[in-house]
């Protein structure tokens, strides 16, 4: 039986602990070399673009793809999940909320593996929907005492900080400047659509961890070159994807100031084949681009829970 799960049903199932467990399992498989993942493909038309990510998790018995379209009307996401043993379709799952939660969970996973264990102050660029899950995830993996947030619209920023303080019980500060966000922060998260660097490398203190999650094309850039060059190590979800999409890194590749071998996949850190943070003074960087296996791992868990709860609509195929 193949199920269709609506956005509202997915929202009733997905929690941050579930998302964190799913993406960690996916990257463990990737680090061990058992997962399959292909970089995002795009078909562009004047009014609409279709984006597709595909992959497989043999350890979980599933393969599938996420397809989404973007236009002036908005963006629509679905994950299609299949049985790895016989190819039968298992589910079609609306994936807007699912994707937001797995993106945030990926940032939390990066903080878990790369940030200092005593990290307690977080600086965030962005006050949109995606910033919510980034903050929730990092608060789940570290003993966060305060979160400083900077965004262009002050009215939205104040409302965002109030809402997140009530949700998470942490001190939320609406920062007046970008410099205020960065100075004194143990973890800095960027989740914007900026085309220009958001802060100066000199504002970063020793030992800071950075998760850059918004720059997923050449026309987007959240970090200046000096920040990238200061980072040790530079960690990505997948080298193949970073080489195509990481707007913060692509100019350095073009100039010959960075090469593929310097990129460390987070799955490699998790299985111990490459080193992550080496000492408390390291500035660590995680460039988050997104992978199909992250969506597939979370979708598989959502489907199991949905069946247990009797959610979903049976599809005629």
BADO-502441 format. One line per 8 residues: number of its first residue (from 0); their letters; for each residue x, y, z of N, C-alpha, C. Coordinates in pm, whole numbers. Layout:
N
NUM> A> X,Y,Z,X,Y,Z,X,Y,Z; ...
This chain:
317
0> XXXXXXXX> 83,-120,0,0,0,0,87,125,0; 61,212,-96,132,340,-103,45,449,-42; 107,535,39,33,639,109,69,778,60; -29,864,62,-4,1008,46,-18,1072,183; 84,1149,224,82,1220,352,83,1369,325; -16,1438,378,-31,1582,357,63,1662,446; 74,1788,415,159,1877,494,115,1879,640; -15,1885,664,-64,1891,802,-34,1762,877
8> XXXXXXXX> -40,1648,810,-6,1521,875,143,1514,907; 226,1562,816,370,1565,841,402,1653,961; 336,1767,971,360,1858,1082,322,1795,1216; 228,1703,1216,187,1635,1339,285,1526,1379; 374,1489,1289,467,1379,1315,609,1427,1343; 658,1519,1262,802,1553,1268,833,1638,1390; 929,1593,1467,986,1669,1579,1134,1688,1554; 1196,1780,1625,1339,1799,1607,1420,1678,1650
16> XXXXXXXX> 1390,1611,1761,1466,1488,1791,1458,1384,1681; 1340,1369,1620,1326,1274,1509,1412,1317,1391; 1410,1446,1357,1488,1495,1244,1638,1481,1270; 1681,1510,1391,1823,1496,1424,1868,1350,1412; 1788,1259,1462,1824,1117,1453,1830,1072,1309; 1737,1120,1226,1731,1078,1086,1852,1126,1008; 1886,1254,1019,1998,1305,939,2131,1249,988; 2141,1222,1118,2264,1162,1167,2280,1021,1113
24> XXXXXXXX> 2173,944,1111,2180,810,1055,2216,813,907; 2157,909,834,2188,921,691,2335,949,668; 2393,1039,747,2533,1075,726,2629,970,779; 2587,893,877,2669,778,916,2679,680,799; 2566,654,734,2568,566,617,2653,624,505; 2642,754,486,2722,819,381,2871,810,415; 2906,831,540,3046,821,581,3102,681,568; 3015,582,586,3057,442,571,3059,397,426
32> XXXXXXXX> 3006,479,337,3008,447,195,2893,362,147; 2788,348,228,2676,263,187,2561,342,127; 2554,470,153,2446,552,98,2482,600,-43; 2380,628,-122,2398,682,-257,2327,817,-262; 2394,916,-316,2334,1049,-324,2387,1121,-448; 2296,1191,-517,2334,1268,-635,2306,1417,-611; 2395,1503,-657,2371,1647,-642,2242,1690,-710; 2187,1799,-663,2062,1854,-714,2072,1887,-863
40> XXXXXXXX> 1966,1854,-935,1953,1888,-1076,1839,1989,-1091; 1853,2081,-1185,1751,2184,-1204,1713,2195,-1351; 1583,2207,-1375,1531,2238,-1509,1467,2375,-1501; 1523,2471,-1576,1480,2610,-1563,1397,2653,-1684; 1284,2712,-1657,1200,2778,-1756,1186,2925,-1717; 1139,3009,-1806,1128,3151,-1771,1047,3178,-1644; 941,3101,-1622,854,3129,-1508,869,3031,-1392; 925,2915,-1418,928,2809,-1317,1057,2729,-1327
48> XXXXXXXX> 1106,2684,-1212,1221,2594,-1207,1183,2469,-1129; 1221,2353,-1183,1204,2228,-1111,1340,2183,-1059; 1342,2142,-932,1463,2098,-865,1442,1953,-821; 1546,1870,-840,1534,1729,-802,1660,1680,-733; 1641,1607,-622,1749,1539,-552,1709,1393,-539; 1804,1303,-563,1772,1161,-551,1883,1086,-481; 1847,974,-420,1946,895,-350,1886,768,-293; 1967,694,-219,1924,566,-163,1994,539,-31
56> XXXXXXXX> 1919,474,58,1973,430,187,1946,280,199; 2034,196,142,2013,51,148,1999,-1,291; 2068,60,385,2061,15,525,1921,30,582; 1841,120,524,1705,141,571,1601,86,474; 1648,25,365,1559,-40,271,1478,55,186; 1529,177,164,1452,275,87,1542,349,-12; 1479,398,-117,1540,492,-209,1431,589,-253; 1472,701,-312,1369,795,-352,1425,926,-400
64> XXXXXXXX> 1335,1021,-412,1377,1153,-459,1287,1261,-400; 1341,1380,-391,1261,1498,-359,1254,1585,-482; 1132,1624,-518,1111,1715,-630,1038,1838,-579; 1083,1954,-624,1010,2075,-588,1018,2176,-700; 915,2257,-710,910,2361,-812,906,2497,-743; 969,2594,-806,969,2730,-754,925,2826,-865; 837,2917,-829,787,3017,-921,742,3138,-839; 684,3236,-906,635,3352,-834,522,3318,-738
72> XXXXXXXX> 454,3208,-765,345,3165,-677,396,3102,-549; 522,3059,-548,576,2995,-430,654,2870,-466; 679,2788,-364,757,2665,-382,677,2548,-327; 678,2437,-400,603,2318,-362,697,2199,-356; 693,2127,-244,788,2018,-219,716,1885,-200; 774,1778,-257,727,1642,-230,845,1546,-228; 837,1448,-139,931,1337,-137,858,1213,-184; 919,1141,-280,866,1014,-331,956,903,-279
80> XXXXXXXX> 898,810,-207,974,706,-138,941,569,-197; 1045,486,-217,1029,355,-280,1097,246,-198; 1047,124,-213,1106,7,-149,1233,-33,-224; 1344,-45,-152,1471,-76,-217,1478,-220,-267; 1395,-308,-213,1401,-449,-253,1326,-477,-382; 1213,-406,-403,1132,-439,-520,1092,-317,-604; 1132,-199,-561,1103,-79,-638,962,-26,-626; 879,-89,-544,742,-43,-531,736,90,-456
88> XXXXXXXX> 645,176,-499,631,306,-434,569,287,-295; 632,352,-196,584,345,-59,500,465,-21; 541,582,-70,470,702,-26,502,822,-114; 408,916,-115,428,1051,-166,399,1144,-49; 498,1221,-11,490,1297,113,512,1446,86; 415,1528,122,437,1673,114,553,1709,206; 645,1793,157,774,1801,226,824,1943,251; 736,2039,264,780,2174,298,831,2177,443
96> XXXXXXXX> 745,2139,538,785,2134,678,896,2032,700; 885,1917,636,988,1814,648,1124,1867,607; 1129,1940,495,1256,1994,448,1311,2100,540; 1224,2185,594,1269,2287,688,1330,2224,812; 1266,2119,863,1315,2054,985,1445,1978,959; 1459,1913,844,1584,1841,819,1698,1938,795; 1669,2057,736,1775,2158,718,1822,2209,853; 1728,2238,942,1766,2280,1076,1842,2171,1150
104> XXXXXXXX> 1794,2048,1137,1862,1936,1203,2004,1919,1153; 2027,1947,1024,2162,1938,971,2253,2040,1037; 2201,2161,1061,2279,2260,1134,2306,2216,1276; 2206,2154,1340,2227,2103,1474,2329,1992,1478; 2325,1903,1378,2422,1795,1369,2564,1850,1353; 2578,1955,1271,2709,2017,1254,2759,2074,1385; 2671,2139,1460,2711,2195,1590,2750,2084,1687; 2677,1973,1682,2708,1861,1771,2849,1807,1747
112> XXXXXXXX> 2887,1797,1619,3015,1736,1586,3130,1834,1574; 3101,1963,1558,3209,2058,1529,3222,2173,1630; 3114,2210,1696,3123,2320,1792,3186,2271,1922; 3244,2364,1997,3296,2330,2129,3183,2279,2218; 3214,2188,2307,3111,2132,2395,3056,2236,2491; 3136,2339,2522,3089,2441,2615,3025,2560,2543; 2998,2548,2414,2936,2657,2339,2799,2689,2399; 2774,2817,2428,2649,2854,2494,2585,2980,2436
120> XXXXXXXX> 2657,3052,2350,2603,3174,2289,2599,3155,2138; 2483,3177,2080,2463,3154,1936,2424,3286,1870; 2486,3314,1756,2449,3429,1674,2388,3381,1544; 2273,3437,1508,2199,3390,1390,2170,3507,1297; 2201,3488,1169,2162,3582,1065,2040,3525,994; 1928,3596,1005,1805,3551,944,1696,3529,1048; 1575,3575,1016,1462,3559,1108,1341,3504,1034; 1367,3423,932,1260,3360,856,1226,3223,909
128> XXXXXXXX> 1144,3153,831,1098,3021,872,1214,2924,893; 1313,2928,805,1425,2835,816,1509,2862,941; 1514,2987,986,1592,3019,1106,1534,2952,1230; 1404,2930,1231,1340,2868,1347,1399,2730,1375; 1408,2647,1273,1457,2511,1295,1607,2509,1323; 1681,2605,1267,1824,2612,1299,1845,2638,1447; 1769,2731,1502,1783,2764,1644,1736,2649,1731; 1622,2590,1695,1572,2477,1774,1672,2363,1776
136> XXXXXXXX> 1735,2336,1663,1829,2224,1655,1955,2249,1736; 2011,2368,1727,2135,2395,1801,2107,2396,1952; 1988,2439,1991,1952,2435,2133,1933,2290,2181; 1905,2199,2089,1887,2059,2126,2019,1987,2147; 2128,2039,2089,2256,1967,2098,2359,2036,2187; 2335,2159,2226,2426,2233,2313,2346,2306,2421; 2411,2333,2533,2347,2403,2644,2348,2554,2615; 2260,2594,2526,2255,2734,2481,2187,2820,2586
144> XXXXXXXX> 2253,2931,2620,2196,3025,2715,2136,3147,2647; 2197,3187,2535,2150,3309,2469,2165,3296,2319; 2066,3349,2245,2069,3352,2100,2052,3497,2056; 2147,3545,1977,2140,3681,1921,2101,3668,1774; 2004,3746,1732,1952,3735,1596,1957,3870,1528; 2000,3869,1401,2003,3992,1321,1926,3968,1192; 1840,4063,1157,1766,4057,1032,1740,4200,984; 1712,4213,854,1697,4347,796,1571,4417,845
152> XXXXXXXX> 1464,4342,866,1338,4403,907,1323,4396,1059; 1329,4512,1125,1326,4516,1270,1192,4468,1325; 1081,4501,1259,952,4458,1310,941,4305,1310; 989,4243,1204,987,4097,1198,1083,4038,1300; 1198,4100,1318,1298,4050,1411,1246,4048,1554; 1184,4155,1599,1133,4161,1736,1028,4054,1760; 937,4036,1664,832,3935,1678,893,3795,1679; 993,3773,1594,1060,3644,1586,1126,3610,1719
160> XXXXXXXX> 1200,3703,1776,1271,3678,1902,1173,3648,2016; 1062,3719,2020,962,3695,2124,904,3555,2110; 871,3517,1988,813,3385,1964,911,3273,2001; 1039,3287,1960,1136,3183,1987,1171,3174,2135; 1170,3287,2206,1195,3286,2350,1085,3207,2421; 961,3226,2379,849,3154,2438,855,3006,2404; 898,2973,2283,904,2835,2238,1014,2756,2306; 1133,2817,2320,1251,2743,2364,1298,2777,2504
168> XXXXXXXX> 1246,2885,2563,1288,2922,2698,1431,2969,2707; 1484,3026,2599,1619,3081,2598,1612,3233,2585; 1717,3300,2630,1725,3445,2609,1745,3472,2461; 1658,3550,2403,1666,3584,2262,1687,3735,2252; 1794,3775,2184,1832,3916,2172,1818,3960,2027; 1742,4065,2004,1732,4124,1870,1852,4218,1853; 1953,4172,1781,2078,4247,1767,2059,4368,1677; 2126,4477,1712,2115,4600,1634,2207,4599,1512
176> XXXXXXXX> 2316,4523,1518,2413,4521,1408,2463,4380,1384; 2521,4359,1267,2581,4230,1236,2699,4201,1328; 2775,4303,1359,2891,4284,1446,2849,4235,1584; 2738,4287,1635,2688,4244,1765,2654,4096,1766; 2602,4047,1653,2567,3905,1644,2691,3818,1652; 2798,3858,1586,2916,3772,1573,3006,3778,1695; 3036,3897,1742,3130,3910,1855,3074,3844,1980; 3154,3756,2037,3114,3688,2160,3030,3563,2138
184> XXXXXXXX> 2999,3529,2014,2920,3409,1986,3010,3287,1969; 2969,3177,2028,3042,3051,2015,3004,2977,1886; 2880,2999,1843,2828,2941,1720,2763,3052,1640; 2795,3061,1510,2732,3159,1421,2661,3082,1310; 2534,3112,1290,2453,3046,1188,2406,3151,1088; 2426,3123,960,2374,3211,855,2271,3134,775; 2151,3189,766,2043,3124,691,1965,3233,620; 2028,3288,515,1973,3402,441,1982,3374,291
192> XXXXXXXX> 1933,3469,214,1949,3464,68,2046,3572,21; 2136,3613,105,2225,3725,75,2316,3696,-43; 2343,3800,-121,2438,3791,-232,2574,3848,-194; 2586,3900,-72,2711,3961,-27,2742,3913,115; 2870,3903,151,2906,3855,285,2836,3933,396; 2800,3861,501,2720,3918,609,2802,3978,722; 2927,3934,736,3008,3984,848,3156,3975,815; 3237,4041,894,3382,4043,875,3448,3930,953
200> XXXXXXXX> 3546,3869,893,3616,3758,957,3681,3800,1089; 3722,3925,1097,3792,3972,1218,3701,3976,1340; 3570,3971,1319,3478,3972,1434,3469,3837,1502; 3513,3731,1437,3504,3596,1491,3607,3574,1600; 3565,3521,1711,3659,3483,1815,3716,3345,1790; 3831,3316,1851,3888,3182,1841,3788,3080,1895; 3780,2967,1827,3694,2860,1874,3552,2864,1824; 3520,2964,1741,3383,2975,1691,3353,2866,1588
208> XXXXXXXX> 3232,2816,1593,3183,2728,1486,3084,2807,1402; 3093,2791,1268,3003,2858,1175,2925,2752,1097; 2794,2767,1092,2712,2691,999,2655,2787,897; 2697,2772,772,2648,2857,662,2549,2775,580; 2421,2813,588,2317,2728,530,2237,2795,419; 2271,2919,383,2189,2989,286,2248,3001,146; 2377,2985,133,2444,3009,5,2451,2881,-76; 2347,2855,-157,2343,2731,-233,2348,2753,-384
216> XXXXXXXX> 2410,2864,-425,2433,2888,-567,2541,2994,-581; 2593,3009,-701,2702,3103,-724,2661,3247,-696; 2533,3279,-712,2489,3417,-692,2461,3450,-546; 2473,3351,-458,2453,3376,-315,2585,3362,-241; 2606,3449,-144,2731,3445,-70,2709,3506,68; 2733,3427,171,2714,3475,309,2847,3502,381; 2954,3440,335,3084,3451,402,3187,3515,310; 3272,3600,366,3380,3656,287,3496,3555,280
224> XXXXXXXX> 3584,3576,185,3694,3481,163,3780,3465,287; 3803,3573,359,3889,3566,478,3831,3473,584; 3699,3466,593,3635,3375,687,3659,3231,647; 3640,3200,521,3661,3064,472,3806,3021,491; 3897,3110,463,4039,3076,472,4085,3059,617; 4011,3119,709,4044,3104,850,3997,2970,907; 3901,2909,841,3837,2788,894,3925,2665,882; 3928,2585,989,3997,2457,992,3917,2363,1082
232> XXXXXXXX> 3852,2264,1027,3842,2230,886,3723,2299,819; 3715,2282,687,3597,2321,610,3518,2193,584; 3401,2184,644,3322,2061,641,3198,2085,555; 3161,1985,477,3044,1994,389,2959,1869,409; 2834,1874,362,2755,1752,370,2802,1652,265; 2834,1700,144,2891,1612,40,2980,1695,-51; 3098,1645,-82,3190,1720,-168,3129,1746,-306; 3065,1643,-363,3010,1658,-499,2909,1772,-505
240> XXXXXXXX> 2827,1785,-402,2727,1892,-398,2793,2026,-373; 2888,2032,-283,2956,2158,-252,3028,2213,-374; 3087,2126,-454,3159,2170,-573,3067,2231,-678; 2938,2203,-669,2841,2256,-764,2765,2377,-710; 2745,2381,-576,2646,2475,-522,2695,2570,-414; 2806,2544,-351,2846,2623,-234,2897,2760,-277; 2807,2858,-278,2843,2992,-324,2954,3056,-244; 2969,3018,-117,3078,3071,-36,3213,3015,-76
248> XXXXXXXX> 3214,2897,-136,3339,2828,-168,3377,2838,-315; 3279,2849,-404,3307,2845,-547,3407,2951,-594; 3401,3076,-546,3502,3173,-590,3644,3133,-552; 3660,3065,-439,3794,3022,-397,3844,2908,-484; 3755,2818,-524,3795,2714,-619,3840,2777,-750; 3765,2875,-797,3796,2942,-924,3933,3008,-920; 3969,3063,-805,4097,3134,-789,4213,3040,-754; 4183,2913,-733,4287,2818,-695,4330,2829,-551
256> XXXXXXXX> 4249,2895,-467,4283,2912,-326,4221,2805,-238; 4145,2716,-298,4084,2605,-228,4074,2490,-326; 4096,2366,-277,4082,2251,-366,3997,2145,-298; 3948,2056,-379,3850,1955,-334,3900,1876,-214; 4028,1843,-212,4082,1761,-105,4077,1826,31; 4061,1958,35,4051,2027,163,3913,2016,225; 3815,1975,148,3680,1962,200,3664,1830,273; 3607,1836,391,3582,1718,473,3431,1697,479
264> XXXXXXXX> 3386,1577,449,3243,1547,461,3209,1517,606; 3094,1563,650,3059,1544,792,3044,1396,826; 3002,1316,730,2996,1173,755,3133,1113,783; 3236,1168,718,3373,1121,744,3417,1156,886; 3375,1272,934,3404,1309,1072,3335,1213,1167; 3211,1181,1138,3133,1095,1226,3189,954,1236; 3240,900,1125,3294,763,1130,3442,761,1164; 3504,878,1176,3643,886,1220,3748,876,1112
272> XXXXXXXX> 3708,883,985,3807,874,878,3874,1008,848; 3810,1118,888,3871,1252,877,3847,1325,1008; 3936,1418,1038,3925,1490,1164,3833,1610,1152; 3764,1639,1260,3682,1759,1269,3758,1865,1347; 3698,1911,1455,3767,2008,1541,3888,1943,1605; 4000,2015,1601,4125,1961,1657,4155,2018,1795; 4116,2143,1817,4140,2205,1948,4037,2315,1971; 4037,2368,2092,3935,2465,2132,3945,2596,2057
280> XXXXXXXX> 4061,2624,1996,4081,2752,1928,4042,2748,1780; 4018,2630,1725,3983,2620,1584,3856,2698,1552; 3856,2764,1437,3732,2816,1378,3686,2711,1279; 3574,2646,1307,3524,2540,1221,3410,2593,1135; 3399,2539,1013,3297,2584,920,3223,2463,863; 3091,2471,865,3009,2372,796,2926,2442,690; 2943,2399,564,2865,2451,452,2753,2353,421; 2631,2396,446,2515,2310,432,2445,2336,299
288> XXXXXXXX> 2441,2235,212,2376,2248,82,2250,2165,71; 2242,2058,147,2126,1970,140,2149,1849,54; 2100,1735,96,2118,1609,25,1987,1531,25; 1968,1452,-78,1849,1368,-88,1838,1272,29; 1950,1214,72,1943,1113,177,1892,1171,309; 1911,1301,330,1855,1363,450,1702,1359,446; 1646,1397,331,1501,1393,314,1449,1250,319; 1520,1158,254,1475,1020,247,1474,956,385
296> XXXXXXXX> 1580,981,463,1587,923,597,1473,972,685; 1445,1101,680,1337,1154,761,1201,1108,709; 1186,1104,576,1060,1059,518,1030,914,557; 1131,828,562,1110,689,599,1057,678,742; 1109,761,830,1061,759,969,920,816,979; 894,920,903,760,977,902,659,874,854; 694,798,751,603,697,697,573,589,801; 675,542,872,652,438,974,557,487,1082
304> XXXXXXXX> 579,610,1128,493,666,1233,352,688,1181; 342,736,1057,210,759,998,129,630,992; 192,521,953,122,392,947,77,348,1086; 163,367,1185,127,330,1322,7,410,1372; -2,536,1330,-109,624,1378,-233,624,1287; -223,552,1177,-337,549,1086,-353,674,1004; -244,747,982,-247,869,901,-234,831,754; -268,925,666,-243,912,524,-364,866,444
312> XXXXX> -352,886,315,-453,845,219,-395,741,126; -461,627,113,-408,521,28,-415,563,-119; -303,542,-190,-296,575,-332,-330,451,-417; -386,471,-535,-431,357,-617,-320,293,-699; -199,287,-644,-90,221,-716,20,188,-616
